Amino acid sequence: MKAILNLSVIVLLSSCAAWRLQKTEVIKEYSAQIKSETQKIKMHLSVDKVTHYLNGEKISEKVEAVDTEKTLNIVRKAYQESELFDLVAKDQSDLEIKLEVEIHGKSDMTMTILTAATLFLFPSKTTDEFSIKARFFKGGEEVGDIEKFETVTMYRQLFLIFALPFKSPFSISNETLVDLNRAIVTDAYDEGLFKQITD
């Protein structure tokens, strides 16, 4: 009986999958030109704030405080992979990049309740709109900013359990954060923002 109950819980929690609309070009690998740069920039990376909204209403700041550190740990990967930077403490940096993240969630609560009540036989969906703004500072002076956007749509329905290993909402959201930051680094490089630091 306990095994059946555990299996039921796993099925219900797994009955969702997410897809991206690709409003921003997905960059999985940096260009050879970026990778060929030999001069690394001493850079301090921070996430100033992560703001969540659900159906237009701001979610508790307690959630944001936890997500700020969590988000920094996720997006750091994009900057390390570029091989353009040595990530250092603020007082040792030549460049500061400050990130501001907003996630606007949209969900039909009636449909969500109906999905749960029918044990995921009746489908529902949630949409998360991500925006990341990166602000670049040299010597305390802002030298530029770049903003990127993406939308992730999550569907909930029993039979989506088969899509979960490939379209997990948790992995898609994390990948979105990393990919948006790769796009930010690429645009900043193409626009010559990093040259302003090294010149």
GIFEN-V235736 format. One record per run of one state. SS is the DSSP state (A for helix, B for strand, O for the rest). FROM is the first residue (numbers start at 1). TO is the last residue. If there is no record, write none. Layout:
BEGIN
ss:SS from:FROM to:TO
ss:SS from:FROM to:TO
END
This chain:
BEGIN
ss:O from:1 to:1
ss:A from:2 to:14
ss:O from:15 to:15
ss:B from:16 to:20
ss:O from:21 to:31
ss:A from:32 to:35
ss:O from:36 to:40
ss:B from:41 to:54
ss:O from:55 to:56
ss:B from:57 to:58
ss:O from:59 to:60
ss:A from:61 to:82
ss:O from:83 to:84
ss:B from:85 to:87
ss:O from:88 to:89
ss:A from:90 to:92
ss:O from:93 to:94
ss:B from:95 to:107
ss:O from:108 to:108
ss:A from:109 to:117
ss:O from:118 to:123
ss:B from:124 to:138
ss:O from:139 to:140
ss:B from:141 to:156
ss:O from:157 to:157
ss:A from:158 to:162
ss:O from:163 to:163
ss:A from:164 to:167
ss:O from:168 to:168
ss:A from:169 to:190
ss:O from:191 to:192
ss:A from:193 to:198
ss:O from:199 to:199
END
